[in-house]
Amino acid sequence: MKLAIGEKAPDFEQKDQDGNLVKLSDFKGKKVILYFYPKDDTPGCTAQACNLNENLPALQAKGFEIIGVSVDGQKAHQKFIKKYDLKFILLSDEDHQLVEAYGVWVEKSMYGRTYMGTARTTFIIDENGIITDIIEKVKTKEHTSQIL
């Protein structure tokens, strides 16, 4: 299912890197950058996470909370956060509930082989839970400027 700007963002309840339950509804009244990425500690995903992390004060000044989502497990997320000193939540979507709900679990191909994977996509969600922007062509090293 493809989501569109102006739609209500699907609520979710998913565990973060430390096993805490996180719900989108917990962020009511705040703007949320919900970004989906393929895999922890890979070049593009690291560039994207570090770009957001380095610009966290500027994003927070605009009222944003950041939530990263991949299908990696909690241990992988913990290592990724520790290695790059990330200051935001990473949700573990091993059961694919979020990637499916947000329509980012897609068929991909590499070296002539097709497989299912996460499409790097960012959803900007306003204080009322409405999607105000969807960034599908993410520039990993300049992601903050795409958002702002």
C-alpha positions, 0 to 999 in steps of 0.5 A, a space after each residue: 500500500 502506497 501512502 500519500 502526503 496528507 494521509 494519517 500516518 499509520 500508528 505503530 507499536 514497535 520495540 526500540 534498540 533497548 526493547 522499549 515499546 515505542 508508539 507513534 501516538 507517543 509523539 502526538 504534538 511533535 513533528 516526527 522524521 520517520 526514516 526507513 533504511 535497509 541495513 545497519 552499518 552499511 555505507 549509505 545507511 551510516 552516511 544517512 544516520 550520521 548526517 541526521 545525528 550531526 544536524 540533530 540540534 538544528 532538527 530539534 530546534 525545528 521541533 523534530 524527533 527522529 526515529 530510524 527503522 530497519 528490519 535489523 534486530 536490537 543487537 545490531 541497532 545497539 552496535 550501530 548506535 554505539 559505534 556512531 554515537 547516535 542520539 535517536 531511536 532505532 526501531 527493530 522491525 524484524 516482523 516487517 510490520 512497519 515496512 509493510 504498513 508504510 509500503 517500503 518493503 519492496 522488490 529490489 534487484 542487484 547483480 541480476 538477482 531479485 529480492 525483497 528489501 527496504 526502500 530507503 524512504 523518509 516520512 515527515 509527520 506533523 504534530 497531528 500525525 499527518 504525513 506532510 512529506 515523503 522523501 523517496 530519493 534520499 541523498 544520504 550525505 545531505 539528508 538533513 537539508 532535504 528535510 529542512 
